[in-house]
Amino acid sequence: MPRQTFDLTDLIRPDALAYQIANQYQEWEDMRNNWLEEKKEIRDYIFATDTRGTTNASLPWKNSIHIPKLCQIRDNLHANYMAALFPTDRPIIWEGDDEDSETGPKRQAIEAYLTNKMRLGDFETEISRIVLDFIDYGNCFGVVDFIVQFTEDPITGEPIAGFTGPKLRRISPLDIVFNPTAATWVDTPKIIRSLRTLGSLKADMADNPDMGYAQDILDRVVEGRHKMSGISQGDVAKNSGFQMDGFDSWLNYFQSDMVEILDFYGDIYDPDTQELKRNQVVTVVDRSYVARETSHPSWLGQPPIFHVGWRLRPDNLYAMGPLDNLVGMQYRIDHLENAKADAFDLIVHPVMKITGYVEDFEYGPGERIYASEEGNVEFMRPDTTMLNADTQVALYEAKMEEMAGAPKQAMGQRTPGEKTAYEVQILENGAQRIFTNKTTYFEKVFIEPVLNAMLEIGRRNMGASDMIRVFDEELGMAEFMKITKEDITAKGKIRPVGARHFARNANMIQNLTQFATSALGQDPAVNAHISGKKLAKLMEQLLGMERFELVQDNIRVTEQLETTQLAQTAQQMVMEQMQPQGNPNDPNAMAGGPQGAGAGPV
């Protein structure tokens, strides 16, 4: 009697909504298979130590040299992007939409709160990881969460408060899928995949009871694994709709202690009831059970999940990266380098052509070869022009740098030719135009919405108050400000002080410097119409020094007067100390000395 074969849906009996979300995840995952293959090849070249792990391994070369040009471009872009995105220690500014929101206390409270959370939440470190995705994959993703961290004292058992507040979290481009044909990122639903152990899932449910997980979900997960524990691979029909990433089969997944979680964000339409639910969050466990279904509480009307691409494609949300078009040239560089190395080996150890009878010999210096009258040994030397491949390799490397949008001036390399200061400025601005455009776009499309989402989620989840550390530059000491929800509730927008301001301000400073050193800028007739106060205020803003209050009305005159007064007071004290002190009972002391003031010998 043949063995009975079970279908997975009969054993697990998935929920209808969970089944639909799992199928949608698999469909979107299949749509990006070609994109994943391209990114895998790029990553192979970035982290390769030789060509044996890349597509160059198919070439019949003896040598396997790999020139890590893609890796060097990646590191160069990352260093320059981070330097442009975080040029100063003042990362943000608040722009209010009304008079009440623009007031000093509101601005100070909002900027202090968000700056503190960015510093404690390692915002710059997380952006650094996201920028690497921006370069490697051409697409980067992030989500803003509200974190409440507590640790337990091992002796007393008392809870110790840790970081509390909004925090940016990177999403791996391999762990999120969406509809690539959607018009915009906001229009498409998103599904984020994560793998956890049973213990971490239980801990997450215990630590975050407000997440809305179903209380019986852990029991259903364990029950499903018990059903699969005694079943072999041959007893289960493979369901093509359930392909578990990272596991040999669906059965192997259920027989492990790992739990796959799919978090769906978007609108849900029920065709049976014709009900449309907007901005929903649905958590699916094991692609079978709905662990959570609720509305997202964000005041922004959409989940705080953000995406930015390096080179946008028409009608496709999956953008290209700066390294995508360079893989072929990397292949060519390795090809030329290994061909040159093989040609050099053939010169050092050439192929020998043996004619007639020749006794066996070992090739080496001073070796004697015995041959018959018709015998001969001839070296077959290759064409030495192959050794000029270095020139072609250098040309390809230079092209790769330019096409990646990393100008030579940003690398510290000077372009050839003598130039005036004004010509250098024009050339540098032109060479950095692609780089500036990419950093500005990243800041506007990704960092700015992330910062405003952090302010929104922090305001929404804040308790009675929060204590914020603020450093007073004038006093040189740290102060602690108590901030309430009302203090950071205002109409306006957070803007990062990074790439846009840095590029614009640097250009304006260069123009002002060029103007000041020119004949027109030094003309007294022109200087008579330029306000010194406004020029000083402009330079303070361009340099980002407003918090130091460098510019004040006639402050230099006041400081010079104060210095003069202090100098006169100090001089008077020195003169008084230099006068000799006598005995007050001595009548000569009244005259200022032993014999009276100014008295000479009698």
C-alpha positions as CSV (number, residue, x, y, z in Angstrom):
1,M,0.0,0.0,0.0
2,P,1.5,3.3,-1.0
3,R,2.3,5.8,1.7
4,Q,-0.1,8.7,2.2
5,T,1.2,12.1,1.2
6,F,0.1,15.2,3.0
7,D,-0.3,18.7,1.7
8,L,1.2,21.5,3.7
9,T,-2.1,23.4,3.8
10,D,-3.8,20.4,5.3
11,L,-1.3,20.1,8.1
12,I,-0.8,23.8,8.9
13,R,-4.2,25.3,7.8
14,P,-3.0,28.9,7.2
15,D,-5.2,31.9,7.8
16,A,-6.7,33.3,4.6
17,L,-5.1,36.8,5.1
18,A,-1.7,35.2,6.0
19,Y,-1.9,33.0,2.9
20,Q,-2.5,36.0,0.7
21,I,0.3,38.1,2.2
22,A,2.7,35.2,1.9
23,N,1.8,34.7,-1.7
24,Q,2.2,38.4,-2.4
25,Y,5.7,38.3,-0.7
26,Q,6.7,35.4,-2.9
27,E,5.5,37.1,-6.1
28,W,7.4,40.4,-5.4
29,E,10.4,38.3,-4.4
30,D,10.4,36.5,-7.7
31,M,10.0,39.8,-9.6
32,R,13.4,41.0,-8.4
33,N,15.4,37.8,-9.0
34,N,17.5,39.4,-11.8
35,W,18.2,42.4,-9.7
36,L,19.4,40.2,-6.9
37,E,21.7,38.3,-9.2
38,E,23.3,41.6,-10.4
39,K,23.8,42.7,-6.8
40,K,25.4,39.4,-5.9
41,E,28.0,39.8,-8.6
42,I,28.8,43.3,-7.4
43,R,29.2,42.1,-3.8
44,D,31.5,39.3,-5.1
45,Y,33.8,41.8,-6.7
46,I,33.7,44.2,-3.8
47,F,34.9,41.7,-1.2
48,A,36.9,39.4,-3.5
49,T,40.6,38.7,-2.7
50,D,41.2,37.0,-6.1
51,T,39.3,36.3,-9.2
52,R,38.5,32.7,-8.3
53,G,35.3,33.8,-6.5
54,T,34.1,36.1,-9.4
55,T,32.9,35.8,-12.9
56,N,36.5,36.2,-14.0
57,A,37.2,32.6,-12.8
58,S,36.0,31.3,-16.2
59,L,39.0,32.8,-18.0
60,P,41.8,30.4,-18.7
61,W,44.5,32.4,-16.9
62,K,47.1,30.9,-14.7
63,N,47.2,33.9,-12.5
64,S,44.1,35.0,-10.4
65,I,45.0,38.6,-9.5
66,H,42.1,40.9,-8.5
67,I,42.5,44.7,-8.5
68,P,39.9,45.9,-5.9
69,K,38.9,49.0,-7.9
70,L,35.2,48.7,-7.1
71,C,36.0,48.3,-3.4
72,Q,38.2,51.4,-3.6
73,I,35.5,53.5,-5.3
74,R,33.0,52.2,-2.7
75,D,35.2,53.3,0.2
76,N,35.9,56.7,-1.5
77,L,32.2,57.4,-2.1
78,H,31.3,56.4,1.4
79,A,33.9,58.7,3.0
80,N,32.9,61.7,0.9
81,Y,29.2,61.1,1.3
82,M,29.5,61.0,5.1
83,A,31.8,64.1,5.1
84,A,29.2,66.0,3.1
85,L,26.1,64.8,5.0
86,F,27.6,65.6,8.4
87,P,29.9,68.6,7.9
88,T,29.3,70.3,11.3
89,D,28.3,69.3,14.8
90,R,25.0,71.1,14.5
91,P,23.0,68.5,12.5
92,I,19.5,70.1,12.3
93,I,17.5,73.3,12.3
94,W,13.8,73.9,13.0
95,E,11.7,76.0,10.7
96,G,8.3,76.9,12.2
97,D,5.2,77.5,10.1
98,D,3.7,80.2,12.4
99,E,4.9,82.7,14.9
100,D,4.4,80.5,17.9
101,S,6.3,77.6,16.4
102,E,9.2,79.9,15.3
103,T,9.8,81.3,18.8
104,G,13.1,80.8,20.6
105,P,11.9,78.4,23.3
106,K,10.1,76.1,20.8
107,R,13.0,76.0,18.5
108,Q,15.5,75.4,21.3
109,A,13.4,72.6,22.8
110,I,12.8,70.8,19.5
111,E,16.4,71.1,18.3
112,A,17.8,70.1,21.7
113,Y,15.4,67.1,21.9
114,L,16.1,65.7,18.5
115,T,19.9,66.4,18.6
116,N,20.1,64.5,21.9
117,K,18.1,61.5,20.5
118,M,20.3,61.4,17.4
119,R,23.5,61.3,19.5
120,L,22.3,58.7,22.0
121,G,20.6,56.6,19.3
122,D,23.8,56.4,17.1
123,F,22.0,58.2,14.2
124,E,25.2,58.9,12.3
125,T,26.5,55.3,12.7
126,E,23.2,54.0,11.3
127,I,23.2,56.5,8.4
128,S,26.8,55.2,7.6
129,R,25.4,51.7,7.2
130,I,22.5,52.9,5.1
131,V,24.9,54.9,2.9
132,L,26.8,51.7,2.2
133,D,23.5,50.1,0.9
134,F,23.0,53.3,-1.1
135,I,26.4,52.6,-2.9
136,D,26.3,48.7,-3.0
137,Y,22.7,48.2,-4.0
138,G,21.7,51.6,-5.3
139,N,18.7,51.4,-2.9
140,C,18.6,51.9,0.9
141,F,15.8,51.5,3.4
142,G,15.2,52.6,6.9
143,V,12.4,52.6,9.5
144,V,11.9,54.7,12.6
145,D,11.0,53.0,15.8
146,F,10.4,54.2,19.4
147,I,12.7,52.3,21.7
148,V,12.3,51.8,25.4
149,Q,15.4,50.0,26.8
150,F,15.6,48.6,30.3
151,T,18.3,46.4,31.9
152,E,18.0,44.6,35.2
153,D,20.4,45.1,38.0
154,P,22.0,41.6,38.6
155,I,22.2,42.2,42.4
156,T,19.1,44.1,43.4
157,G,16.9,43.1,40.4
158,E,15.8,46.7,39.9
159,P,15.2,47.9,36.4
160,I,17.7,50.4,35.1
161,A,16.5,52.8,32.4
162,G,18.4,52.9,29.1
163,F,17.8,54.7,25.9
164,T,14.2,55.9,25.4
165,G,13.2,57.7,22.3
166,P,13.0,57.6,18.5
167,K,15.7,55.7,16.7
168,L,16.5,55.0,13.0
169,R,17.0,51.3,12.1
170,R,18.5,50.1,8.8
171,I,16.5,47.6,6.7
172,S,18.6,45.3,4.6
173,P,17.6,45.6,0.9
174,L,17.4,41.8,0.9
175,D,14.7,41.8,3.6
176,I,12.1,44.1,2.1
177,V,9.9,43.6,-0.9
178,F,7.4,45.9,-2.6
179,N,5.6,46.5,-5.8
180,P,8.3,47.8,-8.1
181,T,5.9,49.1,-10.7
182,A,4.1,51.5,-8.3
183,A,4.2,55.2,-9.2
184,T,5.9,56.3,-5.9
185,W,7.3,54.7,-2.8
186,V,4.3,56.0,-0.8
187,D,1.9,54.3,-3.1
188,T,3.2,50.7,-2.7
189,P,2.6,48.3,0.2
190,K,5.7,47.0,1.9
191,I,6.6,43.6,3.4
192,I,9.6,43.3,5.7
193,R,10.9,39.9,6.4
194,S,12.8,38.9,9.6
195,L,14.0,35.6,11.2
196,R,13.8,35.1,15.0
197,T,14.1,32.3,17.4
198,L,11.2,31.1,19.4
199,G,12.8,32.5,22.5
200,S,13.3,36.0,21.0
201,L,9.7,36.0,19.7
202,K,8.4,35.2,23.2
203,A,10.6,37.9,24.7
204,D,9.4,40.5,22.2
205,M,5.8,39.7,23.0
206,A,6.5,40.0,26.7
207,D,8.6,43.3,26.4
208,N,6.1,45.0,24.0
209,P,2.6,44.1,25.1
210,D,1.3,47.2,23.3
211,M,2.3,45.8,19.9
212,G,-1.0,43.9,19.7
213,Y,0.2,40.4,19.1
214,A,-2.4,37.7,19.5
215,Q,-1.9,35.9,22.8
216,D,-2.2,32.4,21.3
217,I,0.2,33.0,18.4
218,L,3.1,31.3,20.2
219,D,1.0,28.3,21.0
220,R,0.1,28.0,17.3
221,V,3.7,28.3,16.2
222,V,4.8,25.5,18.6
223,E,1.8,23.3,17.6
224,G,2.8,23.6,13.9
225,R,6.3,22.4,14.7
226,H,5.0,19.5,16.7
227,K,2.9,18.4,13.7
228,M,6.0,18.4,11.5
229,S,8.3,16.8,13.9
230,G,7.5,13.2,13.0
231,I,7.0,13.6,9.3
232,S,9.7,12.9,6.7
233,Q,10.3,14.8,3.5
234,G,8.7,12.1,1.3
235,D,5.4,12.3,3.3
236,V,4.8,16.0,2.5
237,A,3.8,17.4,-0.9
238,K,6.0,20.4,-1.8
239,N,3.8,23.4,-2.2
240,S,5.4,25.8,-4.7
241,G,3.6,28.7,-3.1
242,F,5.7,28.4,0.0
243,Q,9.5,28.7,-0.7
244,M,11.3,29.5,2.6
245,D,14.4,31.6,2.0
246,G,17.5,30.2,3.6
247,F,16.2,26.6,4.1
248,D,16.4,23.5,1.9
249,S,12.7,22.9,2.1
250,W,9.6,24.1,3.8
251,L,9.7,21.0,6.1
252,N,13.3,21.8,7.2
253,Y,12.1,25.2,8.3
254,F,9.3,23.8,10.5
255,Q,11.7,21.3,12.1
256,S,14.1,24.2,13.1
257,D,13.7,26.7,16.0
258,M,13.6,29.7,13.7
259,V,10.4,31.7,13.1
260,E,9.9,33.8,9.9
261,I,7.9,37.0,10.4
262,L,6.4,39.0,7.6
263,D,5.3,42.5,8.5
264,F,2.9,44.0,6.0
265,Y,2.4,47.8,5.8
266,G,-0.2,49.2,3.5
267,D,-3.9,49.2,2.6
268,I,-6.0,46.0,2.6
269,Y,-9.2,45.5,0.6
270,D,-11.5,42.6,1.5
271,P,-13.5,41.6,-1.7
272,D,-16.0,39.7,0.3
273,T,-17.1,42.5,2.6
274,Q,-15.9,45.3,0.1
275,E,-14.2,46.9,3.0
276,L,-11.0,49.0,2.5
277,K,-8.7,49.3,5.5
278,R,-6.1,52.0,5.1
279,N,-2.6,52.2,6.7
280,Q,-2.7,48.7,8.2
281,V,0.0,46.7,9.9
282,V,-0.3,42.9,9.6
283,T,2.2,40.5,11.1
284,V,2.3,37.0,9.6
285,V,4.2,34.2,11.3
286,D,5.3,31.0,9.5
287,R,3.5,32.4,6.4
288,S,0.4,30.8,8.0
289,Y,-0.8,32.7,11.0
290,V,-1.9,36.3,11.5
291,A,-0.2,37.5,14.7
292,R,-1.3,41.1,14.5
293,E,-3.7,43.2,12.5
294,T,-4.1,46.9,13.4
295,S,-4.0,50.4,12.1
296,H,-0.7,52.2,12.1
297,P,-0.8,54.9,14.7
298,S,1.5,57.4,12.8
299,W,0.1,60.9,12.6
300,L,1.8,61.3,9.2
301,G,-0.8,58.9,7.6
302,Q,1.8,56.4,6.5
303,P,4.3,54.0,8.1
304,P,7.8,55.6,8.9
305,I,9.6,53.4,6.3
306,F,11.7,55.3,3.8
307,H,13.6,54.5,0.6
308,V,16.0,56.4,-1.7
309,G,17.7,55.3,-4.9
310,W,20.9,56.4,-6.5
311,R,20.0,56.4,-10.2
312,L,16.2,56.3,-10.7
313,R,14.7,54.1,-13.4
314,P,11.6,55.0,-15.3
315,D,8.5,53.0,-14.1
316,N,10.6,51.0,-11.7
317,L,11.2,51.7,-8.0
318,Y,14.4,49.6,-8.0
319,A,17.1,52.2,-8.8
320,M,20.6,51.5,-10.2
321,G,23.7,52.0,-8.0
322,P,26.9,53.8,-8.8
323,L,28.8,50.5,-9.2
324,D,26.3,48.7,-11.5
325,N,27.7,50.1,-14.8
326,L,31.3,49.5,-13.6
327,V,31.3,45.7,-13.2
328,G,32.2,45.2,-16.9
329,M,35.2,47.5,-16.5
330,Q,36.2,45.7,-13.3
331,Y,36.1,42.5,-15.3
332,R,38.2,44.1,-18.0
333,I,40.8,45.3,-15.5
334,D,41.2,41.9,-14.0
335,H,41.3,40.4,-17.5
336,L,44.2,42.7,-18.6
337,E,46.1,42.3,-15.3
338,N,46.0,38.5,-15.4
339,A,46.8,38.4,-19.2
340,K,49.8,40.6,-18.5
341,A,50.9,38.5,-15.6
342,D,50.7,35.3,-17.8
343,A,52.6,37.0,-20.6
344,F,55.3,38.0,-18.1
345,D,55.5,34.4,-16.8
346,L,55.9,33.2,-20.4
347,I,58.8,35.5,-20.8
348,V,60.5,34.3,-17.7
349,H,59.6,30.7,-18.3
350,P,59.0,30.5,-22.0
351,V,57.5,27.6,-23.9
352,M,60.2,25.4,-25.5
353,K,60.0,24.0,-29.0
354,I,62.1,20.8,-29.2
355,T,63.1,19.5,-32.7
356,G,64.7,16.0,-33.2
357,Y,66.2,14.0,-30.4
358,V,67.1,15.9,-27.2
359,E,68.0,14.2,-24.0
360,D,65.9,15.0,-20.9
361,F,67.1,18.1,-19.1
362,E,66.0,20.4,-16.3
363,Y,65.4,24.0,-17.4
364,G,67.6,26.4,-15.4
365,P,70.6,28.7,-15.4
366,G,73.8,27.0,-16.7
367,E,72.0,23.8,-17.7
368,R,73.5,21.8,-20.5
369,I,71.3,20.4,-23.2
370,Y,72.6,17.4,-25.3
371,A,71.0,16.9,-28.7
372,S,71.6,15.0,-31.8
373,E,72.7,16.6,-35.0
374,E,69.1,17.2,-36.1
375,G,68.0,18.1,-32.5
376,N,67.3,21.6,-31.4
377,V,65.6,23.5,-28.5
378,E,64.0,26.8,-29.3
379,F,62.3,29.2,-26.9
380,M,58.8,30.5,-28.1
381,R,58.7,34.0,-26.6
382,P,55.4,35.8,-26.6
383,D,54.7,39.3,-27.9
384,T,56.0,41.8,-25.3
385,T,53.5,44.4,-26.3
386,M,51.1,42.8,-23.9
387,L,53.2,44.2,-21.1
388,N,51.8,47.7,-22.0
389,A,48.4,46.7,-20.5
390,D,49.2,48.9,-17.5
391,T,48.3,51.9,-19.6
392,Q,44.9,50.5,-20.5
393,V,44.3,49.5,-16.8
394,A,45.0,53.1,-15.7
395,L,42.6,54.5,-18.3
396,Y,39.8,52.1,-17.1
397,E,40.4,53.1,-13.5
398,A,40.2,56.8,-14.3
399,K,37.0,56.2,-16.2
400,M,35.5,54.2,-13.4
401,E,36.2,57.1,-10.9
402,E,34.5,59.6,-13.1
403,M,31.5,57.5,-13.9
404,A,30.9,56.7,-10.3
405,G,30.5,60.4,-9.5
406,A,33.6,60.7,-7.4
407,P,35.6,63.7,-8.7
408,K,39.4,63.6,-8.5
409,Q,39.5,66.8,-6.6
410,A,37.4,65.1,-3.8
411,M,40.0,62.3,-3.7
412,G,42.8,64.9,-3.1
413,Q,44.2,64.5,-6.7
414,R,44.8,67.6,-8.7
415,T,43.8,67.8,-12.3
416,P,46.7,68.7,-14.6
417,G,47.5,72.2,-15.8
418,E,48.2,75.6,-14.2
419,K,45.1,77.5,-13.2
420,T,44.1,80.7,-11.4
421,A,42.1,80.6,-8.2
422,Y,38.9,81.5,-10.0
423,E,39.5,78.7,-12.6
424,V,40.1,76.2,-9.9
425,Q,36.8,77.2,-8.3
426,I,34.9,76.8,-11.5
427,L,36.5,73.4,-12.3
428,E,36.0,72.1,-8.8
429,N,32.3,73.1,-8.8
430,G,31.8,71.5,-12.2
431,A,33.6,68.3,-11.2
432,Q,31.6,67.9,-8.0
433,R,28.2,68.5,-9.6
434,I,27.2,64.8,-9.8
435,F,28.5,64.2,-6.3
436,T,26.7,67.2,-4.8
437,N,23.5,66.3,-6.6
438,K,23.5,62.7,-5.2
439,T,24.3,63.8,-1.6
440,T,21.6,66.6,-1.8
441,Y,19.1,64.1,-3.1
442,F,19.9,61.6,-0.4
443,E,19.5,64.3,2.3
444,K,16.2,65.6,0.9
445,V,14.5,62.3,0.1
446,F,15.8,60.2,3.0
447,I,17.3,62.0,5.9
448,E,14.8,64.9,6.1
449,P,11.7,62.7,6.2
450,V,13.5,60.4,8.7
451,L,14.2,63.3,11.1
452,N,10.6,64.5,10.9
453,A,9.3,61.0,11.5
454,M,11.6,60.8,14.6
455,L,10.1,64.0,15.9
456,E,6.6,62.8,15.3
457,I,7.1,59.3,16.9
458,G,9.0,60.9,19.8
459,R,6.2,63.4,20.4
460,R,3.5,60.7,20.1
461,N,5.1,58.3,22.6
462,M,6.7,60.7,25.1
463,G,5.6,60.3,28.7
464,A,5.2,63.2,31.1
465,S,8.6,64.7,30.4
466,D,12.1,63.9,29.2
467,M,15.4,65.1,30.5
468,I,17.8,66.3,27.8
469,R,21.4,67.1,28.1
470,V,22.4,70.5,26.5
471,F,26.0,71.8,26.3
472,D,26.4,75.5,26.8
473,E,29.2,76.7,24.6
474,E,29.5,80.1,26.3
475,L,29.7,78.7,29.8
476,G,31.6,75.6,28.7
477,M,29.4,73.2,30.8
478,A,26.5,70.8,30.3
479,E,23.0,71.7,31.4
480,F,19.9,69.5,31.7
481,M,16.7,70.7,30.2
482,K,13.3,69.2,31.1
483,I,11.2,68.9,28.0
484,T,7.5,68.0,27.9
485,K,5.3,66.9,25.0
486,E,3.9,70.5,24.8
487,D,7.4,71.9,24.3
488,I,8.1,70.0,21.1
489,T,4.5,70.3,19.7
490,A,4.6,72.9,16.9
491,K,3.9,73.4,13.2
492,G,7.0,73.2,11.1
493,K,9.7,71.0,9.7
494,I,13.1,69.7,10.7
495,R,15.8,70.3,8.1
496,P,19.2,68.7,8.2
497,V,22.2,71.0,8.1
498,G,24.3,68.9,5.8
499,A,24.9,68.4,2.1
500,R,22.6,71.2,0.7
501,H,23.8,73.8,3.2
502,F,27.4,72.7,3.0
503,A,27.6,72.9,-0.8
504,R,25.7,76.2,-1.0
505,N,27.6,77.8,1.8
506,A,31.0,76.6,0.6
507,N,30.2,78.1,-2.9
508,M,29.1,81.4,-1.4
509,I,32.2,81.7,0.8
510,Q,34.4,81.1,-2.2
511,N,32.6,83.8,-4.2
512,L,32.8,86.3,-1.3
513,T,36.5,85.5,-0.9
514,Q,37.1,85.9,-4.6
515,F,35.2,89.2,-4.6
516,A,37.1,90.5,-1.5
517,T,40.5,89.9,-3.1
518,S,39.5,91.4,-6.5
519,A,40.1,95.0,-7.6
520,L,36.3,95.6,-7.5
521,G,36.0,94.4,-3.9
522,Q,38.9,96.6,-2.8
523,D,37.5,99.7,-4.5
524,P,36.7,102.3,-1.7
525,A,33.7,103.5,-3.7
526,V,32.2,100.0,-3.7
527,N,33.1,99.3,0.0
528,A,31.3,102.5,1.0
529,H,28.0,100.8,0.0
530,I,28.6,97.4,1.6
531,S,27.3,96.9,5.2
532,G,30.0,95.5,7.5
533,K,27.4,94.3,10.0
534,K,25.4,92.4,7.4
535,L,28.5,91.0,5.9
536,A,29.7,89.7,9.3
537,K,26.2,88.3,10.0
538,L,26.3,86.5,6.6
539,M,29.7,85.0,7.3
540,E,28.5,83.8,10.7
541,Q,25.5,82.0,9.0
542,L,27.6,80.5,6.2
543,L,30.2,79.1,8.7
544,G,27.4,77.8,11.0
545,M,28.6,79.8,14.0
546,E,25.3,81.3,15.1
547,R,25.4,79.4,18.5
548,F,28.7,81.1,19.4
549,E,27.2,84.6,18.9
550,L,30.3,85.9,17.3
551,V,28.5,88.8,15.7
552,Q,27.2,91.6,18.0
553,D,26.8,95.3,17.4
554,N,30.1,97.1,17.8
555,I,31.3,94.2,20.0
556,R,35.0,94.8,18.9
557,V,34.8,98.4,20.2
558,T,33.3,97.2,23.5
559,E,35.9,94.5,23.9
560,Q,38.7,96.9,23.1
561,L,37.4,99.4,25.7
562,E,37.1,96.6,28.3
563,T,40.7,95.5,27.5
564,T,42.0,99.1,27.8
565,Q,40.3,99.5,31.2
566,L,41.6,96.2,32.5
567,A,45.1,97.2,31.3
568,Q,45.0,100.5,33.0
569,T,43.7,98.9,36.2
570,A,46.5,96.4,36.1
571,Q,49.1,99.0,35.5
572,Q,47.9,101.1,38.4
573,M,48.0,98.0,40.7
574,V,51.6,97.4,39.6
575,M,52.6,101.0,40.3
576,E,51.1,100.7,43.8
577,Q,52.9,97.5,44.5
578,M,56.2,99.0,43.4
579,Q,56.0,101.9,46.0
580,P,58.0,101.0,49.2
581,Q,56.1,100.5,52.5
582,G,57.7,102.2,55.6
583,N,56.9,102.1,59.4
584,P,53.7,104.0,60.1
585,N,55.2,105.3,63.5
586,D,58.3,106.7,61.7
587,P,57.8,110.5,60.9
588,N,59.8,110.0,57.8
589,A,57.4,107.3,56.5
590,M,54.7,110.0,56.0
591,A,57.0,111.5,53.4
592,G,57.0,108.1,51.5
593,G,60.5,107.0,52.5
594,P,63.2,106.9,55.2
595,Q,64.1,110.5,54.6
596,G,60.8,111.8,53.1
597,A,59.6,111.7,49.6
598,G,62.1,113.0,47.2
599,A,64.6,113.9,50.1
600,G,68.2,113.8,49.3
601,P,71.3,113.8,51.4
602,V,71.9,116.8,53.7
